[in-house]
Amino acid sequence: MPRSSSDGAAAFDMLRAAEATLRHTAGKSRDDYEREELLRHAVERSIEIMGEAARRLSPEFRDGNPQIPWHKIMATRHILAHDYDEVDNDIVWRIVTDHTQRSSLNLRH
């Protein structure tokens, strides 16, 4: 099924947020992330944007890109936005270091 213009906009928003996360964390360590409040807030906001943009994508777009863990991305956004007092910095850092680069590459194709 062809991509709708709203799918294109949401995918672009996800890509921009993923790239921002990678820029913010370049050269940073897990300890930097724990220590630097501004860095944590920037990363969390970018992940929230990725999750909200993923939610806005059509089911057809998501089904056509099964290599991206859509449900996990959207669930993480929900935790950051609504269960902010339960955010685990180790999990967020693992998302950044293990998954954001891969998601960014998948969104480019």
N, C-alpha and C positions, 0 to 999 in steps of 0.2 A: 504494500500500500504506500502511496506517495506521502512524503513528509509534509505536514501542514506548516503554515508559516508560524503558528504558535509553537509547534514542536521545534522548529529551527531556532526561535528566540529562546526557548527554555534550555535547549541543548547548549546554545551559545553562552547563556548565563551560567550554566554548570561548568562549562569549560573555563570561562573567565574566573570563576570562584576557585576552581581547582588550581589554576595557574597562579592565582594570588596566594593561595596557601603554600604552594611550592616556593614562591619567591620569599614569602615571610619566614619560612623555615630553613631556607638555604643557609648552610653553615652553622645551623643551630643544633644544640644537643637536647636531649630529654631534660637535663638539668636546667638549661636555658628556658625551656618551655615552662617548667615548674616555677621558676624564679621570676619570669617576666610577664606580669599581668597583661600588659598591652599585647604581647604576642599571643597569649592564650585567648584573649578576647577577639583578636583579629582572626585567628584560626577557627574559633568556634563560630563566628559570624559567617565566615566563608563556607563552613560545613552546613550551617543552617540554610544558606542560599542554595547550595547544591541539593539539599533535601527538598526544599520547597520547589525548586525548578524541576526536580525529578517527579514530584507529585503532579505538576502541571503538564507533563508529557502525556501524550495519548497512550492508551494501552497498546495500540498497534506499534508505536515507536518502541516502547519498552519491550514488547514481545519480540520485536525484530532485532533487539540487542541484548540477548540473554546473558552475555558475558559480563554485563554490569550488574552488580547486586542491588537492584532498585529498591527492594523492600528494606534492606539494611540501611541504605542511604536515607530513605525517608524516615525510618525508625530512629536513626541517630539524630536527625533534625528535630524530631518530636522530643527526644530526651533533652537535647540542649535547650530547646525553647520552653518546655513545660516542666521538666524535672531537673532544672538547672542545679539544684542543691545536691543532686546525686551523680553529677558528672565525674567520671573517673579519668583523670589526666593520663594514666597509662593507656587506656583504651583509645582516647583521642589521639595521643601521640602515635600509637600503632596504626590507626587509620591513616594518619598523615604519611608515615614512613612506609607502610606496606600497601596502601590501596589508592591513594590520591594520584600518584604518578600513573598507575595502570588505568584508572578511570579517565584521566586526562587523555591518554593515548587512544583509548577506545572511543572517546567522544570525537576525536579528530577524524576518524575514518567513517 
